[in-house]
Amino acid sequence: MENNKAKIIKKFQKGISLKKYTTFLIGGPARYFYLAKTKADFIEAIKSAKELQLPFFILGGGSNLLVSDKGFLGLVIKTLFLKFSIQRDKIYAESGIPLSLIVQKVKGKKLGNLGHLAGIPGTLGGAIYGNAGTKKLSMKNIIERVEVFDLKGNKLKIFRNKDCHFTYRESIFKKKKNLIILSAVLKLKKEKSNKIEKDFKKHLNYRKNTQPLNLPSAGSIFKSYQGKILKKNLLKEFPELKEFNKNKMIPAGYLIEKCNLKGKKSGGARISEKHANFIVNLGKAKAKDVVFLIKLIKNKVKKKFGIELETEIQFLGF
Ligand SMILES: Cc1cc2nc3c(=O)[nH]c(=O)nc-3n(C[C@H](O)[C@H](O)[C@H](O)COP(=O)(O)OP(=O)(O)OC[C@H]3O[C@@H](n4cnc5c(N)ncnc54)[C@H](O)[C@@H]3O)c2cc1C
C-alpha cells in the first residue's frame, strides 16, 4: 500500500507556484500539482487524491480565483483536456478547453448567440461551474447536457440542463463538490455571419471600454446584489436605485463606487478606477492585499446600503 502511494505521488509535480496559473498573478505554491491532459488521466488523478485522502482542487483557467499567499497543501489538478467537435448546431467540448476558443471556433460556422461570452477568460469547466456569462446570456442558455464524474461511488453521470440548477453565477457544481465536470454538449442557434460579427465587436468593445483589461485581475469580485433597496433616504440620495430596483439587481460596482472606494489601494492591489467591482494587481500584489480590500468593500457597503455583498470569486488555500 505504502509503495502504491509513493508510486501515485511520483506522478505529481511538487511545490509548483500557482501564481502563473491565475489571471490575478497572485498566490503561493501547490504542494502537489498535476496537468491532466486527457479525461482518463483527470479521473485517475481525482481517484488517486481520494485514495490518498489528499485534499484536491480542480483548476481551470484560474480566472475567477484568489489563491492564498501560503498556497495550497493538497493536490491541484489543472484541466488540460481539450477535445472539441461541432455537429450542425451542437458542440461537444471537454471541460479544459478555453471558452474563448469555443467562441472563436463557432463564430465561423454561422452559429450565433455567443457574442455575450466573447472576452470571458477561463475554461468551459469553470464557466459551467459558475454559470458564467452576462445579464443576457449565460451557460444556462446554451448547455444541453454535462458529463460528470461523481466522486460518491466513482461514477460517470449525465446531467441535463435542468439538473445543473443554473441560477445567477450558481450551479449544482458549486454546491456539491463531489460533482466534477468532464465535458458538455452545447446547443446553439443558427445566425447570420454579419450579425455574429457585429455582436462580437459590440461586446468586446464594451469590455475594453468598461473593464481594466490592461492589469491582472479576477474579473468581478462580487456578485450583483439580487434584491431591492427601499430606504427612502437612499432612494433620494441615489435616484438610479429606482431603475435597478425594477430588475431586482443592483450592480456591486455601483454600490462600491458610491462608497467612494474607486482607486483605494492596499499594498500592490487597487480597486480599479475604471470598474469598481474589479481589484487589480499593480505588479506585486499579495493575496492579503486583495483580502484587505474585499473586507473594506464589504464593511463600507454594509454600512452605507445595509447590503451584505457576496463574493463571486473562489478562494483557495485560506
Ligand atoms: C477580465 C475578466 C473578465 C471576466 N468577465 C466575466 C464575465 O463577463 N462573466 C462571468 O461570468 N465571469 C467573468 N470573469 C470571471 C471568469 O472568467 C469566469 O468565472 C470563468 O468562467 C472561470 O473559469 P476558469 O476556468 O478560469 O475557472 P477557475 O478560476 O480555474 O475556477 C473557478 C472555479 O471553478 C471550479 N472548476 C473549474 N473547472 C472545473 C471542473 N472541470 N469541474 C468542477 N469544478 C471546476 C474550480 O475548482 C473553481 O472553484 C472574468 C474574469 C476576468 C479576469
Ligand as a Chemical Component Dictionary entry (heavy atoms), coordinates in Angstrom:
data_LIG
# 
_chem_comp.id                   LIG 
_chem_comp.type                 NON-POLYMER 
_chem_comp.pdbx_formal_charge   0 
_chem_comp.three_letter_code    LIG 
# 
loop_
_chem_comp_atom.comp_id 
_chem_comp_atom.atom_id 
_chem_comp_atom.alt_atom_id 
_chem_comp_atom.type_symbol 
_chem_comp_atom.charge 
_chem_comp_atom.model_Cartn_x 
_chem_comp_atom.model_Cartn_y 
_chem_comp_atom.model_Cartn_z 
_chem_comp_atom.pdbx_ordinal 
LIG C1  C1  C 0 -11.040 40.249 -17.256 1  
LIG C2  C2  C 0 -12.064 39.263 -16.775 2  
LIG C3  C3  C 0 -13.385 39.380 -17.213 3  
LIG C4  C4  C 0 -14.344 38.483 -16.763 4  
LIG N1  N1  N 0 -15.633 38.602 -17.223 5  
LIG C5  C5  C 0 -16.578 37.739 -16.800 6  
LIG C6  C6  C 0 -17.932 37.850 -17.262 7  
LIG O1  O1  O 0 -18.278 38.718 -18.042 8  
LIG N2  N2  N 0 -18.843 36.953 -16.794 9  
LIG C7  C7  C 0 -18.501 35.952 -15.923 10 
LIG O2  O2  O 0 -19.376 35.173 -15.540 11 
LIG N3  N3  N 0 -17.228 35.830 -15.467 12 
LIG C8  C8  C 0 -16.266 36.671 -15.883 13 
LIG N4  N4  N 0 -14.976 36.552 -15.429 14 
LIG C9  C9  C 0 -14.649 35.514 -14.421 15 
LIG C10 C10 C 0 -14.137 34.164 -15.014 16 
LIG O3  O3  O 0 -13.519 34.379 -16.260 17 
LIG C11 C11 C 0 -15.248 33.146 -15.174 18 
LIG O4  O4  O 0 -15.867 32.920 -13.954 19 
LIG C12 C12 C 0 -14.721 31.828 -15.763 20 
LIG O5  O5  O 0 -15.812 31.076 -16.213 21 
LIG C13 C13 C 0 -13.919 30.992 -14.769 22 
LIG O6  O6  O 0 -13.372 29.889 -15.460 23 
LIG P1  P1  P 0 -11.944 29.277 -15.080 24 
LIG O7  O7  O 0 -11.705 28.100 -15.940 25 
LIG O8  O8  O 0 -10.914 30.323 -15.111 26 
LIG O9  O9  O 0 -12.223 28.799 -13.590 27 
LIG P2  P2  P 0 -11.175 28.798 -12.376 28 
LIG O10 O10 O 0 -10.948 30.197 -11.932 29 
LIG O11 O11 O 0 -9.992  27.971 -12.704 30 
LIG O12 O12 O 0 -12.050 28.036 -11.283 31 
LIG C14 C14 C 0 -13.237 28.598 -10.794 32 
LIG C15 C15 C 0 -13.996 27.512 -10.020 33 
LIG O13 O13 O 0 -14.441 26.528 -10.951 34 
LIG C16 C16 C 0 -14.057 25.229 -10.493 35 
LIG N5  N5  N 0 -13.833 24.369 -11.673 36 
LIG C17 C17 C 0 -13.109 24.673 -12.771 37 
LIG N6  N6  N 0 -13.159 23.638 -13.641 38 
LIG C18 C18 C 0 -13.916 22.677 -13.069 39 
LIG C19 C19 C 0 -14.321 21.359 -13.457 40 
LIG N7  N7  N 0 -13.934 20.819 -14.637 41 
LIG N8  N8  N 0 -15.119 20.648 -12.618 42 
LIG C20 C20 C 0 -15.513 21.190 -11.416 43 
LIG N9  N9  N 0 -15.145 22.409 -10.995 44 
LIG C21 C21 C 0 -14.358 23.142 -11.810 45 
LIG C22 C22 C 0 -12.778 25.473 -9.714  46 
LIG O14 O14 O 0 -12.497 24.404 -8.818  47 
LIG C23 C23 C 0 -13.116 26.784 -9.013  48 
LIG O15 O15 O 0 -13.837 26.549 -7.821  49 
LIG C24 C24 C 0 -13.984 37.437 -15.876 50 
LIG C25 C25 C 0 -12.652 37.320 -15.437 51 
LIG C26 C26 C 0 -11.695 38.214 -15.892 52 
LIG C27 C27 C 0 -10.273 38.073 -15.420 53 
# 
loop_
_chem_comp_bond.comp_id 
_chem_comp_bond.atom_id_1 
_chem_comp_bond.atom_id_2 
_chem_comp_bond.value_order 
_chem_comp_bond.pdbx_ordinal 
LIG C1  C2  SING 1  
LIG C2  C3  SING 2  
LIG C2  C26 DOUB 3  
LIG C3  C4  DOUB 4  
LIG C4  N1  SING 5  
LIG C4  C24 SING 6  
LIG N1  C5  DOUB 7  
LIG C5  C6  SING 8  
LIG C5  C8  SING 9  
LIG C6  O1  DOUB 10 
LIG C6  N2  SING 11 
LIG N2  C7  SING 12 
LIG C7  O2  DOUB 13 
LIG C7  N3  SING 14 
LIG N3  C8  DOUB 15 
LIG C8  N4  SING 16 
LIG N4  C9  SING 17 
LIG N4  C24 SING 18 
LIG C9  C10 SING 19 
LIG C10 O3  SING 20 
LIG C10 C11 SING 21 
LIG C11 O4  SING 22 
LIG C11 C12 SING 23 
LIG C12 O5  SING 24 
LIG C12 C13 SING 25 
LIG C13 O6  SING 26 
LIG O6  P1  SING 27 
LIG P1  O7  DOUB 28 
LIG P1  O8  SING 29 
LIG P1  O9  SING 30 
LIG O9  P2  SING 31 
LIG P2  O10 DOUB 32 
LIG P2  O11 SING 33 
LIG P2  O12 SING 34 
LIG O12 C14 SING 35 
LIG C14 C15 SING 36 
LIG C15 O13 SING 37 
LIG C15 C23 SING 38 
LIG O13 C16 SING 39 
LIG C16 N5  SING 40 
LIG C16 C22 SING 41 
LIG N5  C17 SING 42 
LIG N5  C21 SING 43 
LIG C17 N6  DOUB 44 
LIG N6  C18 SING 45 
LIG C18 C19 SING 46 
LIG C18 C21 DOUB 47 
LIG C19 N7  SING 48 
LIG C19 N8  DOUB 49 
LIG N8  C20 SING 50 
LIG C20 N9  DOUB 51 
LIG N9  C21 SING 52 
LIG C22 O14 SING 53 
LIG C22 C23 SING 54 
LIG C23 O15 SING 55 
LIG C24 C25 DOUB 56 
LIG C25 C26 SING 57 
LIG C26 C27 SING 58 
# 
